[in-house]
Amino acid sequence: MEFFKYKNQLKPEKGRLLISEPFLPDPNFERTVVLLCEHNEEGSFGFVINKPSILKLSEVMEDIHLDDVVFVGGPVQQDTLHFLHRNTSIENAVKICNDIYWGGDFENLMTALDTSSLKSADLRFYLGYSGWGPGQLEKELEDDSWIVCDFVSDELLFDTNPTDIWKKALDNMGGRFSVYSNYPVDPRLN
């Protein structure tokens, strides 16, 4: 149906969101929002920002006594831990967009938490990441699996309830995307 063609006007790039289309059949990405941290001819990677795991950080890293929830960043290398934050003082952090940074010196991060110069509300941890090889994401965009969005804010990432991020991201786009945000998970139950 032509109604369900998104015809992405925006191209994927670092700092943009990939919002899964309402009925994406892939259970790894159902109703997900991915923050792209890199996109180039070699491929793309980012983190699913709205899928909390059942694990706490203290369960993932023995020496850390934070009970913050760890998020599932994606299906690739789920034995790796990554973090996004909104703190400009973390050394070697990579600016993704606006006030959102990826990684940096982990000891510096722990010191910032210990001294309260960084609050845990300004930080998200992710197990694994989402990755695409050369041309793979472009193919998925042609298949209308993703909606590209350039409305990215630290408020959406850090202050919004994770279960509301997918809907809020679509609502922020307005127009027909606001309609998509209200689609039921299973339309047969409507």
MDAnalysis code that builds the backbone (N, CA, C; Angstrom):
import MDAnalysis as mda
import numpy as np

u = mda.Universe.empty(570, n_residues=190, atom_resindex=np.repeat(np.arange(190), 3), trajectory=True)
u.add_TopologyAttr("name", ["N", "CA", "C"] * 190)
u.add_TopologyAttr("resid", np.arange(1, 191))
u.add_TopologyAttr("resname", ["MET", "GLU", "PHE", "PHE", "LYS", "TYR", "LYS", "ASN", "GLN", "LEU", "LYS", "PRO", "GLU", "LYS", "GLY", "ARG", "LEU", "LEU", "ILE", "SER", "GLU", "PRO", "PHE", "LEU", "PRO", "ASP", "PRO", "ASN", "PHE", "GLU", "ARG", "THR", "VAL", "VAL", "LEU", "LEU", "CYS", "GLU", "HIS", "ASN", "GLU", "GLU", "GLY", "SER", "PHE", "GLY", "PHE", "VAL", "ILE", "ASN", "LYS", "PRO", "SER", "ILE", "LEU", "LYS", "LEU", "SER", "GLU", "VAL", "MET", "GLU", "ASP", "ILE", "HIS", "LEU", "ASP", "ASP", "VAL", "VAL", "PHE", "VAL", "GLY", "GLY", "PRO", "VAL", "GLN", "GLN", "ASP", "THR", "LEU", "HIS", "PHE", "LEU", "HIS", "ARG", "ASN", "THR", "SER", "ILE", "GLU", "ASN", "ALA", "VAL", "LYS", "ILE", "CYS", "ASN", "ASP", "ILE", "TYR", "TRP", "GLY", "GLY", "ASP", "PHE", "GLU", "ASN", "LEU", "MET", "THR", "ALA", "LEU", "ASP", "THR", "SER", "SER", "LEU", "LYS", "SER", "ALA", "ASP", "LEU", "ARG", "PHE", "TYR", "LEU", "GLY", "TYR", "SER", "GLY", "TRP", "GLY", "PRO", "GLY", "GLN", "LEU", "GLU", "LYS", "GLU", "LEU", "GLU", "ASP", "ASP", "SER", "TRP", "ILE", "VAL", "CYS", "ASP", "PHE", "VAL", "SER", "ASP", "GLU", "LEU", "LEU", "PHE", "ASP", "THR", "ASN", "PRO", "THR", "ASP", "ILE", "TRP", "LYS", "LYS", "ALA", "LEU", "ASP", "ASN", "MET", "GLY", "GLY", "ARG", "PHE", "SER", "VAL", "TYR", "SER", "ASN", "TYR", "PRO", "VAL", "ASP", "PRO", "ARG", "LEU", "ASN"])
u.atoms.positions = np.array([
    [0.821, -1.177, 0.000],
    [0.000, 0.000, 0.000],
    [0.871, 1.249, 0.000],
    [0.510, 2.202, -0.784],
    [1.278, 3.441, -0.899],
    [1.290, 4.220, 0.418],
    [0.222, 4.099, 1.223],
    [0.138, 4.815, 2.490],
    [1.303, 4.462, 3.403],
    [1.773, 3.220, 3.334],
    [2.823, 2.755, 4.235],
    [4.223, 2.991, 3.687],
    [4.372, 3.654, 2.564],
    [5.683, 3.994, 2.037],
    [6.158, 5.260, 2.729],
    [7.300, 5.203, 3.360],
    [7.789, 6.339, 4.129],
    [8.543, 7.330, 3.253],
    [9.141, 6.813, 2.178],
    [9.896, 7.681, 1.268],
    [10.760, 8.648, 2.070],
    [11.704, 8.086, 2.787],
    [12.579, 8.893, 3.634],
    [13.171, 10.066, 2.870],
    [12.911, 11.241, 3.358],
    [13.482, 12.451, 2.775],
    [14.887, 12.690, 3.336],
    [15.115, 12.179, 4.533],
    [16.404, 12.344, 5.187],
    [17.273, 11.114, 4.964],
    [18.533, 11.340, 4.809],
    [19.497, 10.242, 4.689],
    [20.033, 9.925, 6.081],
    [20.410, 8.684, 6.311],
    [20.985, 8.360, 7.614],
    [22.345, 9.035, 7.769],
    [22.614, 9.498, 8.962],
    [23.927, 10.054, 9.269],
    [24.098, 10.098, 10.774],
    [25.336, 10.267, 11.193],
    [25.665, 10.356, 12.614],
    [24.769, 11.396, 13.285],
    [24.160, 11.000, 14.419],
    [23.322, 11.918, 15.174],
    [21.854, 11.899, 14.795],
    [21.480, 11.083, 13.828],
    [20.062, 10.955, 13.476],
    [19.500, 9.680, 14.094],
    [18.174, 9.642, 14.154],
    [17.483, 8.469, 14.681],
    [16.981, 7.604, 13.540],
    [16.994, 6.310, 13.777],
    [16.289, 5.352, 12.935],
    [15.118, 4.860, 13.774],
    [13.916, 5.087, 13.302],
    [12.715, 4.665, 14.013],
    [12.121, 3.504, 13.239],
    [11.962, 2.362, 13.899],
    [11.435, 1.202, 13.185],
    [9.994, 1.459, 12.764],
    [9.674, 0.972, 11.580],
    [8.303, 1.146, 11.097],
    [7.372, 0.362, 12.019],
    [6.102, 0.737, 12.092],
    [5.200, 0.171, 13.100],
    [5.065, -1.351, 13.102],
    [5.240, -2.004, 11.968],
    [5.010, -3.453, 11.927],
    [6.250, -4.224, 11.513],
    [7.425, -3.693, 11.808],
    [8.677, -4.384, 11.487],
    [8.674, -5.761, 12.137],
    [8.805, -6.838, 11.345],
    [8.680, -8.180, 11.898],
    [9.914, -8.676, 12.656],
    [11.022, -7.967, 12.633],
    [12.246, -8.401, 13.300],
    [12.122, -8.155, 14.810],
    [12.107, -9.223, 15.634],
    [11.932, -9.040, 17.077],
    [13.062, -8.237, 17.728],
    [14.263, -8.210, 17.114],
    [15.357, -7.405, 17.665],
    [15.080, -5.911, 17.546],
    [14.241, -5.536, 16.588],
    [14.038, -4.118, 16.318],
    [12.578, -3.674, 16.342],
    [11.693, -4.510, 16.865],
    [10.282, -4.136, 16.935],
    [10.108, -2.898, 17.818],
    [9.512, -1.857, 17.233],
    [9.229, -0.588, 17.926],
    [10.485, -0.015, 18.597],
    [11.564, -0.005, 17.858],
    [12.812, 0.512, 18.406],
    [13.179, 1.851, 17.809],
    [14.036, 2.543, 18.539],
    [14.642, 3.783, 18.083],
    [16.145, 3.610, 18.249],
    [16.874, 3.782, 17.144],
    [18.327, 3.635, 17.162],
    [18.952, 5.010, 16.961],
    [19.865, 5.370, 17.841],
    [20.660, 6.578, 17.655],
    [21.886, 6.183, 16.847],
    [22.016, 6.734, 15.641],
    [23.179, 6.436, 14.806],
    [24.397, 7.185, 15.338],
    [25.456, 6.434, 15.612],
    [26.698, 7.037, 16.099],
    [27.736, 7.141, 14.991],
    [27.513, 6.427, 13.908],
    [28.396, 6.503, 12.746],
    [27.655, 5.985, 11.533],
    [27.899, 6.625, 10.395],
    [27.342, 6.158, 9.127],
    [28.279, 6.628, 8.027],
    [28.843, 5.658, 7.308],
    [29.726, 5.984, 6.189],
    [29.722, 4.832, 5.201],
    [30.600, 4.869, 4.215],
    [30.607, 3.839, 3.172],
    [31.003, 2.463, 3.710],
    [31.604, 2.413, 4.882],
    [31.990, 1.133, 5.487],
    [30.859, 0.492, 6.289],
    [29.811, 1.252, 6.560],
    [28.682, 0.724, 7.311],
    [28.161, 1.730, 8.319],
    [27.352, 1.227, 9.227],
    [26.695, 2.081, 10.212],
    [26.641, 1.359, 11.554],
    [26.638, 2.140, 12.617],
    [26.377, 1.551, 13.924],
    [25.732, 2.577, 14.832],
    [25.005, 2.051, 15.818],
    [24.339, 2.894, 16.793],
    [23.807, 2.041, 17.919],
    [22.990, 2.657, 18.750],
    [22.437, 1.968, 19.913],
    [20.924, 2.106, 19.945],
    [20.249, 0.998, 20.232],
    [18.810, 1.039, 20.483],
    [18.653, 1.768, 21.817],
    [17.932, 2.869, 21.810],
    [17.872, 3.702, 23.017],
    [16.618, 3.478, 23.859],
    [15.753, 2.553, 23.426],
    [14.486, 2.404, 24.160],
    [14.180, 0.971, 24.587],
    [15.207, 0.134, 24.748],
    [14.964, -1.250, 25.159],
    [15.780, -1.598, 26.409],
    [15.222, -1.314, 27.596],
    [15.941, -1.697, 28.817],
    [16.015, -3.216, 28.947],
    [17.123, -3.698, 29.485],
    [17.256, -5.130, 29.749],
    [16.714, -5.402, 31.156],
    [16.848, -6.619, 31.598],
    [16.442, -6.962, 32.961],
    [17.621, -6.842, 33.928],
    [18.784, -6.458, 33.392],
    [20.002, -6.397, 34.195],
    [20.275, -4.998, 34.731],
    [20.871, -4.962, 35.901],
    [21.372, -3.725, 36.494],
    [22.879, -3.654, 36.227],
    [23.415, -2.452, 36.222],
    [24.843, -2.276, 35.956],
    [25.696, -3.055, 36.952],
    [25.295, -3.082, 38.206],
    [26.055, -3.809, 39.232],
    [26.080, -5.314, 38.962],
    [25.124, -5.832, 38.187],
    [25.118, -7.249, 37.825],
    [26.020, -7.526, 36.627],
    [26.300, -6.496, 35.845],
    [27.129, -6.639, 34.657],
    [28.605, -6.420, 34.984],
    [28.869, -5.464, 35.879],
    [30.242, -5.142, 36.291],
    [30.320, -5.231, 37.810],
    [31.083, -6.189, 38.292],
    [31.144, -6.478, 39.721],
    [31.611, -5.305, 40.578],
    [32.559, -4.516, 40.090],
    [33.148, -3.455, 40.909],
    [32.333, -2.164, 40.928],
    [31.235, -2.145, 40.218],
    [30.406, -0.939, 40.154],
    [29.127, -1.177, 40.935],
    [28.826, -0.244, 41.788],
    [27.667, -0.398, 42.668],
    [26.544, 0.550, 42.276],
    [26.222, 0.570, 40.996],
    [25.100, 1.358, 40.497],
    [23.981, 0.409, 40.103],
    [22.790, 0.722, 40.533],
    [21.654, -0.122, 40.206],
    [20.874, 0.397, 39.002],
    [21.547, 1.168, 38.151],
    [20.916, 1.650, 36.928],
    [20.672, 0.482, 35.980],
    [19.587, 0.547, 35.254],
    [19.264, -0.482, 34.277],
    [20.223, -0.370, 33.095],
    [20.635, -1.511, 32.587],
    [21.454, -1.564, 31.379],
    [20.504, -1.813, 30.213],
    [20.718, -1.100, 29.115],
    [19.872, -1.225, 27.935],
    [20.478, -2.215, 26.953],
    [19.629, -2.774, 26.104],
    [20.092, -3.641, 25.019],
    [20.373, -2.713, 23.839],
    [21.645, -2.521, 23.536],
    [22.035, -1.605, 22.469],
    [21.804, -2.161, 21.083],
    [21.667, -3.479, 21.008],
    [21.438, -4.139, 19.730],
    [21.934, -5.567, 19.781],
    [21.764, -6.287, 18.689],
    [22.098, -7.711, 18.685],
    [23.570, -8.030, 18.438],
    [24.411, -7.031, 18.166],
    [25.815, -7.279, 17.833],
    [26.685, -7.157, 19.087],
    [27.558, -8.119, 19.291],
    [28.515, -8.137, 20.409],
    [27.877, -7.748, 21.741],
    [26.918, -8.536, 22.157],
    [26.228, -8.233, 23.404],
    [27.077, -8.497, 24.637],
    [28.330, -8.858, 24.441],
    [29.252, -9.001, 25.562],
    [30.106, -7.748, 25.753],
    [29.749, -6.669, 25.041],
    [30.464, -5.395, 25.189],
    [29.551, -4.378, 25.856],
    [30.151, -3.488, 26.633],
    [29.396, -2.461, 27.348],
    [29.786, -1.093, 26.801],
    [28.797, -0.296, 26.455],
    [28.987, 1.047, 25.912],
    [28.173, 2.018, 26.755],
    [28.476, 3.314, 26.623],
    [27.664, 4.287, 27.340],
    [27.520, 5.570, 26.543],
    [26.329, 6.151, 26.688],
    [26.012, 7.466, 26.157],
    [25.781, 8.371, 27.361],
    [26.147, 9.637, 27.218],
    [26.002, 10.562, 28.335],
    [25.869, 11.987, 27.825],
    [25.548, 12.875, 28.739],
    [25.492, 14.299, 28.415],
    [26.376, 15.075, 29.393],
    [27.681, 14.796, 29.284],
    [28.660, 15.452, 30.138],
    [29.877, 15.795, 29.296],
    [30.178, 17.065, 29.191],
    [31.281, 17.509, 28.339],
    [32.652, 17.291, 28.969],
    [32.700, 16.927, 30.250],
    [34.001, 16.792, 30.913],
    [34.586, 15.378, 30.852],
    [33.875, 14.423, 30.279],
    [34.411, 13.061, 30.175],
    [35.457, 13.046, 29.059],
    [36.681, 12.741, 29.420],
    [37.782, 12.750, 28.463],
    [37.582, 11.700, 27.378],
    [37.973, 12.058, 26.162],
    [37.937, 11.179, 24.984],
    [36.532, 10.769, 24.552],
    [35.520, 11.474, 25.037],
    [34.148, 11.187, 24.603],
    [33.964, 11.707, 23.182],
    [33.130, 11.030, 22.421],
    [32.835, 11.419, 21.044],
    [31.471, 12.096, 21.022],
    [31.445, 13.344, 20.523],
    [30.168, 14.048, 20.430],
    [29.370, 13.451, 19.274],
    [28.150, 13.021, 19.571],
    [27.269, 12.459, 18.554],
    [26.405, 13.571, 17.961],
    [25.764, 14.331, 18.815],
    [24.955, 15.475, 18.392],
    [24.513, 16.227, 19.631],
    [24.164, 17.499, 19.434],
    [23.655, 18.329, 20.524],
    [24.445, 18.077, 21.810],
    [23.788, 17.629, 22.851],
    [24.449, 17.348, 24.129],
    [24.539, 15.855, 24.400],
    [24.738, 15.055, 23.366],
    [24.830, 13.603, 23.511],
    [26.232, 13.159, 23.100],
    [26.878, 12.417, 24.011],
    [28.240, 11.941, 23.797],
    [28.283, 10.425, 23.964],
    [29.212, 9.817, 23.246],
    [29.402, 8.372, 23.322],
    [30.775, 8.078, 23.913],
    [30.787, 7.182, 24.897],
    [32.033, 6.678, 25.441],
    [32.895, 7.724, 26.110],
    [34.176, 7.426, 26.131],
    [35.151, 8.260, 26.809],
    [35.906, 7.435, 27.830],
    [36.754, 8.093, 28.565],
    [37.586, 7.432, 29.565],
    [36.700, 6.914, 30.704],
    [36.724, 5.592, 30.906],
    [35.820, 4.975, 31.885],
    [36.168, 5.389, 33.316],
    [37.458, 5.469, 33.646],
    [37.858, 5.897, 34.991],
    [37.397, 7.332, 35.249],
    [37.508, 8.169, 34.231],
    [37.037, 9.551, 34.318],
    [35.529, 9.580, 34.570],
    [34.813, 8.691, 33.895],
    [33.363, 8.574, 34.079],
    [33.026, 8.180, 35.513],
    [33.728, 7.188, 36.044],
    [33.467, 6.734, 37.414],
    [33.783, 7.832, 38.427],
    [34.849, 8.588, 38.191],
    [35.191, 9.702, 39.068],
    [34.094, 10.765, 39.024],
    [33.609, 11.061, 37.830],
    [32.530, 12.049, 37.689],
    [31.279, 11.606, 38.440],
    [30.985, 10.312, 38.415],
    [29.832, 9.796, 39.174],
    [30.087, 9.886, 40.675],
    [31.303, 9.506, 41.102],
    [31.640, 9.537, 42.537],
    [31.610, 10.943, 43.111],
    [32.008, 11.937, 42.321],
    [32.054, 13.318, 42.795],
    [30.761, 14.076, 42.497],
    [29.792, 13.400, 41.934],
    [28.488, 13.963, 41.578],
    [28.556, 15.059, 40.521],
    [29.653, 15.111, 39.759],
    [29.683, 16.038, 38.626],
    [28.933, 15.442, 37.438],
    [28.594, 14.176, 37.564],
    [27.738, 13.486, 36.596],
    [26.703, 12.705, 37.385],
    [25.446, 12.911, 37.053],
    [24.363, 12.172, 37.705],
    [24.047, 10.947, 36.865],
    [23.624, 9.885, 37.495],
    [23.304, 8.669, 36.740],
    [22.147, 8.902, 35.764],
    [21.318, 9.930, 36.010],
    [20.224, 10.253, 35.081],
    [20.752, 10.812, 33.759],
    [22.021, 11.205, 33.739],
    [22.642, 11.757, 32.531],
    [23.496, 10.724, 31.804],
    [23.213, 9.470, 32.068],
    [24.064, 8.392, 31.594],
    [23.225, 7.159, 31.284],
    [23.515, 6.497, 30.171],
    [22.847, 5.233, 29.830],
    [23.908, 4.231, 29.392],
    [23.799, 3.020, 29.900],
    [24.711, 1.930, 29.536],
    [24.000, 0.969, 28.592],
    [24.749, 0.422, 27.638],
    [24.201, -0.464, 26.611],
    [25.053, -1.699, 26.454],
    [24.408, -2.853, 26.438],
    [25.072, -4.100, 26.088],
    [24.897, -4.304, 24.595],
    [26.000, -4.425, 23.885],
    [25.940, -4.630, 22.451],
    [25.597, -3.362, 21.708],
    [25.493, -3.514, 20.391],
    [25.154, -2.378, 19.538],
    [24.422, -2.884, 18.308],
    [23.943, -1.953, 17.527],
    [23.266, -2.261, 16.265],
    [24.229, -1.884, 15.146],
    [24.449, -2.802, 14.231],
    [25.410, -2.535, 13.166],
    [24.917, -3.003, 11.805],
    [25.358, -2.310, 10.777],
    [25.012, -2.622, 9.399],
    [26.282, -2.575, 8.566],
    [26.455, -3.536, 7.668],
    [27.580, -3.538, 6.745],
    [27.353, -2.549, 5.620],
    [28.338, -2.429, 4.721],
    [28.209, -1.495, 3.597],
    [26.928, -1.748, 2.794],
    [26.110, -0.715, 2.626],
    [24.889, -0.798, 1.834],
    [23.710, -1.472, 2.508],
    [23.924, -2.128, 3.623],
    [22.846, -2.869, 4.286],
    [21.746, -1.947, 4.811],
    [22.115, -0.869, 5.458],
    [21.104, 0.054, 5.981],
    [20.341, 0.721, 4.840],
    [21.033, 1.075, 3.774],
    [20.375, 1.685, 2.618],
    [19.316, 0.751, 2.039],
    [19.623, -0.543, 1.995],
    [18.661, -1.541, 1.505],
    [17.443, -1.590, 2.423],
    [17.672, -1.582, 3.721],
    [16.563, -1.599, 4.680],
    [15.716, -0.331, 4.564],
    [16.345, 0.794, 4.255],
    [15.592, 2.038, 4.053],
    [14.754, 1.949, 2.785],
    [15.291, 1.348, 1.724],
    [14.514, 1.153, 0.492],
    [13.307, 0.262, 0.746],
    [13.463, -0.700, 1.675],
    [12.371, -1.607, 2.026],
    [11.415, -0.992, 3.047],
    [11.631, 0.263, 3.378],
    [10.800, 0.982, 4.352],
    [10.763, 0.325, 5.732],
    [11.900, -0.225, 6.156],
    [11.984, -0.790, 7.500],
    [12.219, 0.278, 8.557],
    [12.781, 1.412, 8.126],
    [13.154, 2.473, 9.052],
    [12.652, 3.829, 8.574],
    [12.379, 4.685, 9.517],
    [12.054, 6.081, 9.267],
    [13.223, 6.882, 9.839],
    [13.823, 7.744, 9.033],
    [14.949, 8.547, 9.489],
    [14.423, 9.850, 10.074],
    [14.936, 10.204, 11.240],
    [14.481, 11.394, 11.953],
    [15.688, 12.209, 12.397],
    [15.615, 13.508, 12.213],
    [16.718, 14.357, 12.675],
    [16.371, 15.134, 13.934],
    [15.228, 14.845, 14.529],
    [14.871, 15.480, 15.793],
    [15.440, 14.632, 16.926],
    [16.657, 14.939, 17.325],
    [17.327, 14.195, 18.390],
    [17.646, 15.178, 19.505],
    [17.268, 14.806, 20.711],
    [17.570, 15.673, 21.851],
    [18.021, 14.824, 23.023],
    [18.825, 15.434, 23.877],
    [19.236, 14.717, 25.085],
    [18.019, 14.448, 25.971],
    [17.010, 15.306, 25.908],
    [15.784, 15.100, 26.687],
    [15.084, 13.812, 26.249],
    [15.008, 13.576, 24.953],
    [14.378, 12.350, 24.452],
    [15.132, 11.120, 24.947],
    [16.444, 11.181, 24.905],
    [17.276, 10.044, 25.281],
    [17.318, 9.801, 26.786],
    [17.515, 10.850, 27.566],
    [17.770, 10.668, 28.997],
    [16.568, 10.921, 29.906],
    [15.628, 11.770, 29.479],
    [14.537, 12.164, 30.370],
    [13.193, 11.520, 30.041],
    [13.109, 10.836, 28.914],
    [11.851, 10.223, 28.499],
    [11.828, 8.763, 28.940],
    [10.699, 8.345, 29.459],
    [10.546, 6.933, 29.815],
    [10.847, 6.098, 28.575],
    [11.742, 5.112, 28.671],
    [12.121, 4.329, 27.488],
    [10.942, 3.726, 26.724],
    [9.880, 3.362, 27.434],
    [8.730, 2.773, 26.743],
    [7.959, 3.800, 25.921],
    [8.245, 5.093, 26.135],
    [7.558, 6.156, 25.403],
    [8.392, 6.757, 24.267],
    [9.663, 6.374, 24.150],
    [10.557, 7.014, 23.183],
    [10.100, 6.798, 21.746],
    [9.713, 5.587, 21.375],
    [9.307, 5.302, 19.994],
    [8.127, 6.200, 19.604],
    [7.105, 6.227, 20.458],
    [5.918, 7.041, 20.184],
    [6.266, 8.528, 20.168],
    [7.036, 8.979, 21.130],
    [7.372, 10.402, 21.210],
    [8.214, 10.840, 20.007],
    [9.141, 9.989, 19.569],
    [9.968, 10.338, 18.404],
    [9.097, 10.521, 17.168],
    [8.136, 9.626, 16.956],
    [7.227, 9.764, 15.817],
    [6.316, 10.981, 15.981],
    [5.799, 11.190, 17.181],
    [4.952, 12.365, 17.439],
    [5.707, 13.661, 17.141],
    [6.978, 13.715, 17.522],
    [7.793, 14.913, 17.285],
    [7.955, 15.209, 15.805],
    [7.858, 14.178, 14.958],
    [7.978, 14.379, 13.518],
    [6.704, 14.992, 12.940],
    [5.580, 14.814, 13.642],
    [4.316, 15.409, 13.214],
    [3.692, 14.720, 12.014],
    [2.610, 15.310, 11.514],
    [1.930, 14.808, 10.324],
    [1.551, 13.346, 10.412],
    [1.757, 12.646, 9.317],
    [1.375, 11.229, 9.258],
    [2.157, 10.369, 10.243],
    [3.343, 10.834, 10.659],
    [4.132, 10.056, 11.609],
    [3.461, 10.026, 12.981],
    [2.746, 11.085, 13.320],
    [1.978, 11.087, 14.571],
    [0.882, 10.026, 14.520],
    [0.323, 9.825, 13.339],
    [-0.683, 8.780, 13.163],
    [-0.037, 7.410, 13.364],
    [1.146, 7.205, 12.770],
    [1.850, 5.921, 12.917],
    [2.124, 5.612, 14.385],
    [2.402, 6.660, 15.167],
    [2.764, 6.442, 16.569],
    [1.624, 5.827, 17.371],
    [0.414, 5.937, 16.860],
    [-0.747, 5.397, 17.565],
    [-1.192, 4.034, 17.061],
    [-0.471, 3.481, 16.095],
    [-0.829, 2.147, 15.603],
    [-0.690, 1.138, 16.731],
    [-1.645, 0.226, 16.843],
    [-1.509, -0.813, 17.856],
    [-0.400, -1.798, 17.472],
    [0.198, -2.430, 18.449],
    [1.251, -3.412, 18.181],
    [0.709, -4.528, 17.306],
    [-0.478, -5.001, 17.620],
    [-1.122, -6.037, 16.814],
    [-2.470, -5.489, 16.345],
    [-2.566, -5.072, 15.071],
    [-3.804, -4.446, 14.598],
    [-5.011, -5.386, 14.645],
    [-4.781, -6.692, 14.719],
    [-5.904, -7.622, 14.822],
    [-6.649, -7.489, 16.147],
    [-5.956, -6.915, 17.128],
    [-6.562, -6.737, 18.452],
    [-7.256, -5.384, 18.590],
    [-7.268, -4.612, 17.538],
    [-7.859, -3.275, 17.578],
    [-9.368, -3.337, 17.531],
])
